[in-house]
Amino acid sequence: MTTPLTLAPGRGPDGAARLAVGGEIDMSNAGRLAEALDSRDGPLVVDLTEVEYLDSAGLSVLFAHADRLTLVVPPLLEPVLTVSGLAALATVHRSGAGNEPQG
């Protein structure tokens, strides 16, 4: 059985591409995330606010696209991105009032 994962592509107020992700990202569904990221060219804001679990398979997908991603993350995921080194490669913003990037 596949772990629950929601992917909602869209555009921010300024027209920038966005992808809202929710649920859990693990090896059973990381391919779906990869497909969603691969299908969008250029800079992309990935909102991980509703992600409850992220394993190494999910991190691997994000690393492959880090140079063009802005990640919006809940406090729970911040340490994971920092320890993994992803925060040093992608722009990371904490979700919440005043901390989300416009786009």
C-alpha positions, 0 to 999 in steps of 0.5 A: 500500500502506498503512503498517503501523499498529496501534490497540488500544483499551482501558482503564487500571487506573483505567478511563480510556480508552486507545489503544495505537498502533504502527507508522508514522503517515503520510498513508496511514493518518492517517485510521484514527487520526482515526477511532479518536480520534473514536470515543472521547469524553472524555479519552484516553490515547494510548500512542505507545510503539510508534510508529516514525514520525510525519509531519505528517499524524499530527501534524495528527490529534493536534493536532485532539484535543490538548485531551483527550489524554495522550500517552505517547511514546518518547524518539524522538518527544519532540523532534517533539512539542516542536518541533511545539508539540503538547507545549504543548497536550497532556499528554506523558509519556515512556514507561518506568518511573515515567513513564507516567500512571496511566490 
